[in-house]
């Protein structure tokens, strides 16, 4: 499908392009807006993350988690998954053993990390567990009160 706006008025596309490029050449050299200005202070280089911590420093806890690299942890998890899938070939349902194995591995990693830390992780997990228990108790109490009102 040819639209009238796609073709030049006389049908000669090559002359049309030449005329357009010639009009750009008449304008002259345009200044490069992305080029750094020469009068800028050369003594103060531009730093994108000046005053901010580097990403490498933020990833250090992940790089060495429980004394092993993150890639090593991924390898162990993949090996556990493959092992449970292979075991599932001979024992139906053994593939679901991956979930408890993954939970046990995560608990081991948390234990190793907490043993070398200040114990803040265990304190935070304890606070979260207490908050969850408190919320569950409040919901159970509300449900019991609602059930008691419905009986009356």
Biotite code that builds the C-alpha atoms (Angstrom):
import biotite.structure as struc

atoms = struc.array([
    struc.Atom([0.000, 0.000, 0.000], chain_id="A", res_id=1, res_name="UNK", atom_name="CA", element="C"),
    struc.Atom([1.473, 3.318, -1.023], chain_id="A", res_id=2, res_name="UNK", atom_name="CA", element="C"),
    struc.Atom([0.468, 6.443, 0.865], chain_id="A", res_id=3, res_name="UNK", atom_name="CA", element="C"),
    struc.Atom([0.826, 9.825, -0.743], chain_id="A", res_id=4, res_name="UNK", atom_name="CA", element="C"),
    struc.Atom([2.847, 11.016, 2.239], chain_id="A", res_id=5, res_name="UNK", atom_name="CA", element="C"),
    struc.Atom([5.446, 8.266, 1.606], chain_id="A", res_id=6, res_name="UNK", atom_name="CA", element="C"),
    struc.Atom([6.450, 9.460, -1.850], chain_id="A", res_id=7, res_name="UNK", atom_name="CA", element="C"),
    struc.Atom([7.822, 12.766, -3.068], chain_id="A", res_id=8, res_name="UNK", atom_name="CA", element="C"),
    struc.Atom([5.511, 14.933, -5.166], chain_id="A", res_id=9, res_name="UNK", atom_name="CA", element="C"),
    struc.Atom([7.246, 14.232, -8.505], chain_id="A", res_id=10, res_name="UNK", atom_name="CA", element="C"),
    struc.Atom([7.892, 10.548, -7.768], chain_id="A", res_id=11, res_name="UNK", atom_name="CA", element="C"),
    struc.Atom([11.703, 10.801, -7.870], chain_id="A", res_id=12, res_name="UNK", atom_name="CA", element="C"),
    struc.Atom([12.754, 9.623, -4.448], chain_id="A", res_id=13, res_name="UNK", atom_name="CA", element="C"),
    struc.Atom([16.513, 10.007, -5.021], chain_id="A", res_id=14, res_name="UNK", atom_name="CA", element="C"),
    struc.Atom([16.212, 13.738, -5.842], chain_id="A", res_id=15, res_name="UNK", atom_name="CA", element="C"),
    struc.Atom([13.877, 14.167, -2.886], chain_id="A", res_id=16, res_name="UNK", atom_name="CA", element="C"),
    struc.Atom([16.470, 12.707, -0.487], chain_id="A", res_id=17, res_name="UNK", atom_name="CA", element="C"),
    struc.Atom([19.255, 14.795, -2.062], chain_id="A", res_id=18, res_name="UNK", atom_name="CA", element="C"),
    struc.Atom([17.208, 17.947, -1.627], chain_id="A", res_id=19, res_name="UNK", atom_name="CA", element="C"),
    struc.Atom([16.524, 17.137, 2.027], chain_id="A", res_id=20, res_name="UNK", atom_name="CA", element="C"),
    struc.Atom([20.181, 16.386, 2.783], chain_id="A", res_id=21, res_name="UNK", atom_name="CA", element="C"),
    struc.Atom([21.283, 19.521, 0.920], chain_id="A", res_id=22, res_name="UNK", atom_name="CA", element="C"),
    struc.Atom([19.050, 21.655, 3.125], chain_id="A", res_id=23, res_name="UNK", atom_name="CA", element="C"),
    struc.Atom([20.739, 20.133, 6.188], chain_id="A", res_id=24, res_name="UNK", atom_name="CA", element="C"),
    struc.Atom([24.170, 20.881, 4.721], chain_id="A", res_id=25, res_name="UNK", atom_name="CA", element="C"),
    struc.Atom([23.241, 24.544, 4.258], chain_id="A", res_id=26, res_name="UNK", atom_name="CA", element="C"),
    struc.Atom([22.470, 24.867, 7.952], chain_id="A", res_id=27, res_name="UNK", atom_name="CA", element="C"),
    struc.Atom([26.116, 24.147, 8.704], chain_id="A", res_id=28, res_name="UNK", atom_name="CA", element="C"),
    struc.Atom([27.855, 22.296, 11.469], chain_id="A", res_id=29, res_name="UNK", atom_name="CA", element="C"),
    struc.Atom([25.689, 21.955, 14.516], chain_id="A", res_id=30, res_name="UNK", atom_name="CA", element="C"),
    struc.Atom([27.287, 22.149, 17.957], chain_id="A", res_id=31, res_name="UNK", atom_name="CA", element="C"),
    struc.Atom([27.714, 18.845, 19.753], chain_id="A", res_id=32, res_name="UNK", atom_name="CA", element="C"),
    struc.Atom([25.513, 19.181, 22.811], chain_id="A", res_id=33, res_name="UNK", atom_name="CA", element="C"),
    struc.Atom([26.943, 16.045, 24.417], chain_id="A", res_id=34, res_name="UNK", atom_name="CA", element="C"),
    struc.Atom([30.541, 17.168, 24.201], chain_id="A", res_id=35, res_name="UNK", atom_name="CA", element="C"),
    struc.Atom([31.930, 18.439, 27.526], chain_id="A", res_id=36, res_name="UNK", atom_name="CA", element="C"),
    struc.Atom([32.517, 22.163, 27.621], chain_id="A", res_id=37, res_name="UNK", atom_name="CA", element="C"),
    struc.Atom([36.111, 23.281, 27.497], chain_id="A", res_id=38, res_name="UNK", atom_name="CA", element="C"),
    struc.Atom([35.692, 25.955, 30.147], chain_id="A", res_id=39, res_name="UNK", atom_name="CA", element="C"),
    struc.Atom([34.551, 23.401, 32.737], chain_id="A", res_id=40, res_name="UNK", atom_name="CA", element="C"),
    struc.Atom([36.765, 22.912, 35.739], chain_id="A", res_id=41, res_name="UNK", atom_name="CA", element="C"),
    struc.Atom([39.204, 20.121, 34.953], chain_id="A", res_id=42, res_name="UNK", atom_name="CA", element="C"),
    struc.Atom([40.236, 19.733, 38.579], chain_id="A", res_id=43, res_name="UNK", atom_name="CA", element="C"),
    struc.Atom([36.844, 18.413, 39.725], chain_id="A", res_id=44, res_name="UNK", atom_name="CA", element="C"),
    struc.Atom([35.940, 15.307, 37.761], chain_id="A", res_id=45, res_name="UNK", atom_name="CA", element="C"),
    struc.Atom([32.312, 14.276, 37.615], chain_id="A", res_id=46, res_name="UNK", atom_name="CA", element="C"),
    struc.Atom([31.416, 11.295, 39.774], chain_id="A", res_id=47, res_name="UNK", atom_name="CA", element="C"),
    struc.Atom([28.030, 9.707, 39.327], chain_id="A", res_id=48, res_name="UNK", atom_name="CA", element="C"),
    struc.Atom([27.879, 8.164, 42.773], chain_id="A", res_id=49, res_name="UNK", atom_name="CA", element="C"),
    struc.Atom([29.798, 10.756, 44.765], chain_id="A", res_id=50, res_name="UNK", atom_name="CA", element="C"),
    struc.Atom([28.949, 10.312, 48.420], chain_id="A", res_id=51, res_name="UNK", atom_name="CA", element="C"),
    struc.Atom([27.073, 7.064, 47.858], chain_id="A", res_id=52, res_name="UNK", atom_name="CA", element="C"),
    struc.Atom([28.316, 3.611, 48.829], chain_id="A", res_id=53, res_name="UNK", atom_name="CA", element="C"),
    struc.Atom([29.382, 1.405, 45.986], chain_id="A", res_id=54, res_name="UNK", atom_name="CA", element="C"),
    struc.Atom([27.250, -1.483, 44.798], chain_id="A", res_id=55, res_name="UNK", atom_name="CA", element="C"),
    struc.Atom([30.136, -3.834, 45.461], chain_id="A", res_id=56, res_name="UNK", atom_name="CA", element="C"),
    struc.Atom([30.087, -2.930, 49.158], chain_id="A", res_id=57, res_name="UNK", atom_name="CA", element="C"),
    struc.Atom([26.353, -3.593, 49.264], chain_id="A", res_id=58, res_name="UNK", atom_name="CA", element="C"),
    struc.Atom([26.743, -7.014, 47.677], chain_id="A", res_id=59, res_name="UNK", atom_name="CA", element="C"),
    struc.Atom([29.578, -8.182, 49.916], chain_id="A", res_id=60, res_name="UNK", atom_name="CA", element="C"),
    struc.Atom([27.241, -9.888, 52.429], chain_id="A", res_id=61, res_name="UNK", atom_name="CA", element="C"),
    struc.Atom([25.710, -11.859, 49.560], chain_id="A", res_id=62, res_name="UNK", atom_name="CA", element="C"),
    struc.Atom([29.044, -12.745, 48.026], chain_id="A", res_id=63, res_name="UNK", atom_name="CA", element="C"),
    struc.Atom([30.307, -14.475, 51.151], chain_id="A", res_id=64, res_name="UNK", atom_name="CA", element="C"),
    struc.Atom([27.263, -15.915, 52.864], chain_id="A", res_id=65, res_name="UNK", atom_name="CA", element="C"),
    struc.Atom([28.121, -18.469, 55.537], chain_id="A", res_id=66, res_name="UNK", atom_name="CA", element="C"),
    struc.Atom([31.714, -18.581, 54.336], chain_id="A", res_id=67, res_name="UNK", atom_name="CA", element="C"),
    struc.Atom([30.790, -19.618, 50.786], chain_id="A", res_id=68, res_name="UNK", atom_name="CA", element="C"),
    struc.Atom([30.173, -17.632, 47.653], chain_id="A", res_id=69, res_name="UNK", atom_name="CA", element="C"),
    struc.Atom([26.625, -17.042, 46.458], chain_id="A", res_id=70, res_name="UNK", atom_name="CA", element="C"),
    struc.Atom([27.327, -19.175, 43.385], chain_id="A", res_id=71, res_name="UNK", atom_name="CA", element="C"),
    struc.Atom([28.272, -22.098, 45.647], chain_id="A", res_id=72, res_name="UNK", atom_name="CA", element="C"),
    struc.Atom([24.932, -21.813, 47.448], chain_id="A", res_id=73, res_name="UNK", atom_name="CA", element="C"),
    struc.Atom([23.118, -21.822, 44.118], chain_id="A", res_id=74, res_name="UNK", atom_name="CA", element="C"),
    struc.Atom([25.065, -24.930, 43.082], chain_id="A", res_id=75, res_name="UNK", atom_name="CA", element="C"),
    struc.Atom([24.080, -26.743, 46.297], chain_id="A", res_id=76, res_name="UNK", atom_name="CA", element="C"),
    struc.Atom([20.402, -25.856, 45.861], chain_id="A", res_id=77, res_name="UNK", atom_name="CA", element="C"),
    struc.Atom([20.433, -26.993, 42.219], chain_id="A", res_id=78, res_name="UNK", atom_name="CA", element="C"),
    struc.Atom([22.218, -30.206, 43.222], chain_id="A", res_id=79, res_name="UNK", atom_name="CA", element="C"),
    struc.Atom([19.569, -30.877, 45.891], chain_id="A", res_id=80, res_name="UNK", atom_name="CA", element="C"),
    struc.Atom([16.808, -30.293, 43.364], chain_id="A", res_id=81, res_name="UNK", atom_name="CA", element="C"),
    struc.Atom([18.421, -32.618, 40.818], chain_id="A", res_id=82, res_name="UNK", atom_name="CA", element="C"),
    struc.Atom([18.996, -35.228, 43.505], chain_id="A", res_id=83, res_name="UNK", atom_name="CA", element="C"),
    struc.Atom([15.375, -35.203, 44.606], chain_id="A", res_id=84, res_name="UNK", atom_name="CA", element="C"),
    struc.Atom([14.167, -35.381, 41.008], chain_id="A", res_id=85, res_name="UNK", atom_name="CA", element="C"),
    struc.Atom([16.421, -38.366, 40.290], chain_id="A", res_id=86, res_name="UNK", atom_name="CA", element="C"),
    struc.Atom([15.234, -40.040, 43.492], chain_id="A", res_id=87, res_name="UNK", atom_name="CA", element="C"),
    struc.Atom([11.643, -39.408, 42.393], chain_id="A", res_id=88, res_name="UNK", atom_name="CA", element="C"),
    struc.Atom([12.230, -41.680, 39.388], chain_id="A", res_id=89, res_name="UNK", atom_name="CA", element="C"),
    struc.Atom([12.438, -44.694, 41.729], chain_id="A", res_id=90, res_name="UNK", atom_name="CA", element="C"),
    struc.Atom([10.326, -43.456, 44.650], chain_id="A", res_id=91, res_name="UNK", atom_name="CA", element="C"),
    struc.Atom([7.101, -41.706, 43.666], chain_id="A", res_id=92, res_name="UNK", atom_name="CA", element="C"),
    struc.Atom([6.636, -38.485, 45.599], chain_id="A", res_id=93, res_name="UNK", atom_name="CA", element="C"),
    struc.Atom([10.299, -38.117, 46.521], chain_id="A", res_id=94, res_name="UNK", atom_name="CA", element="C"),
    struc.Atom([10.500, -35.005, 44.367], chain_id="A", res_id=95, res_name="UNK", atom_name="CA", element="C"),
    struc.Atom([8.637, -33.165, 47.109], chain_id="A", res_id=96, res_name="UNK", atom_name="CA", element="C"),
    struc.Atom([11.553, -33.822, 49.458], chain_id="A", res_id=97, res_name="UNK", atom_name="CA", element="C"),
    struc.Atom([13.199, -30.819, 47.840], chain_id="A", res_id=98, res_name="UNK", atom_name="CA", element="C"),
    struc.Atom([11.081, -28.445, 49.927], chain_id="A", res_id=99, res_name="UNK", atom_name="CA", element="C"),
    struc.Atom([12.178, -29.789, 53.331], chain_id="A", res_id=100, res_name="UNK", atom_name="CA", element="C"),
    struc.Atom([15.748, -30.075, 52.043], chain_id="A", res_id=101, res_name="UNK", atom_name="CA", element="C"),
    struc.Atom([15.633, -26.430, 50.932], chain_id="A", res_id=102, res_name="UNK", atom_name="CA", element="C"),
    struc.Atom([14.220, -25.352, 54.298], chain_id="A", res_id=103, res_name="UNK", atom_name="CA", element="C"),
    struc.Atom([16.922, -27.301, 56.154], chain_id="A", res_id=104, res_name="UNK", atom_name="CA", element="C"),
    struc.Atom([19.621, -25.734, 53.974], chain_id="A", res_id=105, res_name="UNK", atom_name="CA", element="C"),
    struc.Atom([18.192, -22.248, 54.560], chain_id="A", res_id=106, res_name="UNK", atom_name="CA", element="C"),
    struc.Atom([18.118, -22.878, 58.318], chain_id="A", res_id=107, res_name="UNK", atom_name="CA", element="C"),
    struc.Atom([21.746, -24.035, 58.206], chain_id="A", res_id=108, res_name="UNK", atom_name="CA", element="C"),
    struc.Atom([22.785, -20.907, 56.293], chain_id="A", res_id=109, res_name="UNK", atom_name="CA", element="C"),
    struc.Atom([20.905, -18.659, 58.739], chain_id="A", res_id=110, res_name="UNK", atom_name="CA", element="C"),
    struc.Atom([22.557, -20.466, 61.659], chain_id="A", res_id=111, res_name="UNK", atom_name="CA", element="C"),
    struc.Atom([26.022, -20.049, 60.126], chain_id="A", res_id=112, res_name="UNK", atom_name="CA", element="C"),
    struc.Atom([25.448, -16.376, 59.315], chain_id="A", res_id=113, res_name="UNK", atom_name="CA", element="C"),
    struc.Atom([24.037, -15.631, 62.766], chain_id="A", res_id=114, res_name="UNK", atom_name="CA", element="C"),
    struc.Atom([26.880, -17.427, 64.526], chain_id="A", res_id=115, res_name="UNK", atom_name="CA", element="C"),
    struc.Atom([29.360, -15.001, 62.960], chain_id="A", res_id=116, res_name="UNK", atom_name="CA", element="C"),
    struc.Atom([27.164, -11.917, 63.382], chain_id="A", res_id=117, res_name="UNK", atom_name="CA", element="C"),
    struc.Atom([26.040, -9.901, 66.386], chain_id="A", res_id=118, res_name="UNK", atom_name="CA", element="C"),
    struc.Atom([22.825, -11.882, 66.784], chain_id="A", res_id=119, res_name="UNK", atom_name="CA", element="C"),
    struc.Atom([20.702, -9.118, 65.292], chain_id="A", res_id=120, res_name="UNK", atom_name="CA", element="C"),
    struc.Atom([19.212, -11.531, 62.771], chain_id="A", res_id=121, res_name="UNK", atom_name="CA", element="C"),
    struc.Atom([17.880, -13.863, 65.455], chain_id="A", res_id=122, res_name="UNK", atom_name="CA", element="C"),
    struc.Atom([16.499, -10.897, 67.388], chain_id="A", res_id=123, res_name="UNK", atom_name="CA", element="C"),
    struc.Atom([14.721, -9.631, 64.284], chain_id="A", res_id=124, res_name="UNK", atom_name="CA", element="C"),
    struc.Atom([13.332, -13.083, 63.467], chain_id="A", res_id=125, res_name="UNK", atom_name="CA", element="C"),
    struc.Atom([12.153, -13.397, 67.065], chain_id="A", res_id=126, res_name="UNK", atom_name="CA", element="C"),
    struc.Atom([10.400, -10.001, 66.849], chain_id="A", res_id=127, res_name="UNK", atom_name="CA", element="C"),
    struc.Atom([8.736, -11.011, 63.583], chain_id="A", res_id=128, res_name="UNK", atom_name="CA", element="C"),
    struc.Atom([7.581, -14.323, 65.064], chain_id="A", res_id=129, res_name="UNK", atom_name="CA", element="C"),
    struc.Atom([6.150, -12.551, 68.126], chain_id="A", res_id=130, res_name="UNK", atom_name="CA", element="C"),
    struc.Atom([4.324, -10.034, 65.923], chain_id="A", res_id=131, res_name="UNK", atom_name="CA", element="C"),
    struc.Atom([2.898, -12.837, 63.789], chain_id="A", res_id=132, res_name="UNK", atom_name="CA", element="C"),
    struc.Atom([1.784, -14.768, 66.880], chain_id="A", res_id=133, res_name="UNK", atom_name="CA", element="C"),
    struc.Atom([0.182, -11.646, 68.344], chain_id="A", res_id=134, res_name="UNK", atom_name="CA", element="C"),
    struc.Atom([-1.667, -10.968, 65.073], chain_id="A", res_id=135, res_name="UNK", atom_name="CA", element="C"),
    struc.Atom([-2.861, -14.558, 64.859], chain_id="A", res_id=136, res_name="UNK", atom_name="CA", element="C"),
    struc.Atom([-4.079, -14.456, 68.475], chain_id="A", res_id=137, res_name="UNK", atom_name="CA", element="C"),
    struc.Atom([-6.003, -11.228, 67.816], chain_id="A", res_id=138, res_name="UNK", atom_name="CA", element="C"),
    struc.Atom([-7.620, -12.691, 64.705], chain_id="A", res_id=139, res_name="UNK", atom_name="CA", element="C"),
    struc.Atom([-8.564, -15.860, 66.586], chain_id="A", res_id=140, res_name="UNK", atom_name="CA", element="C"),
    struc.Atom([-10.058, -13.770, 69.377], chain_id="A", res_id=141, res_name="UNK", atom_name="CA", element="C"),
    struc.Atom([-12.093, -11.698, 66.884], chain_id="A", res_id=142, res_name="UNK", atom_name="CA", element="C"),
    struc.Atom([-13.296, -14.859, 65.142], chain_id="A", res_id=143, res_name="UNK", atom_name="CA", element="C"),
    struc.Atom([-14.299, -16.384, 68.474], chain_id="A", res_id=144, res_name="UNK", atom_name="CA", element="C"),
    struc.Atom([-16.206, -13.223, 69.447], chain_id="A", res_id=145, res_name="UNK", atom_name="CA", element="C"),
    struc.Atom([-17.970, -13.166, 66.077], chain_id="A", res_id=146, res_name="UNK", atom_name="CA", element="C"),
    struc.Atom([-18.886, -16.842, 66.446], chain_id="A", res_id=147, res_name="UNK", atom_name="CA", element="C"),
    struc.Atom([-20.160, -16.207, 69.966], chain_id="A", res_id=148, res_name="UNK", atom_name="CA", element="C"),
    struc.Atom([-22.359, -13.296, 68.715], chain_id="A", res_id=149, res_name="UNK", atom_name="CA", element="C"),
    struc.Atom([-23.771, -15.473, 65.925], chain_id="A", res_id=150, res_name="UNK", atom_name="CA", element="C"),
    struc.Atom([-24.848, -18.146, 68.430], chain_id="A", res_id=151, res_name="UNK", atom_name="CA", element="C"),
    struc.Atom([-26.819, -15.647, 70.502], chain_id="A", res_id=152, res_name="UNK", atom_name="CA", element="C"),
])
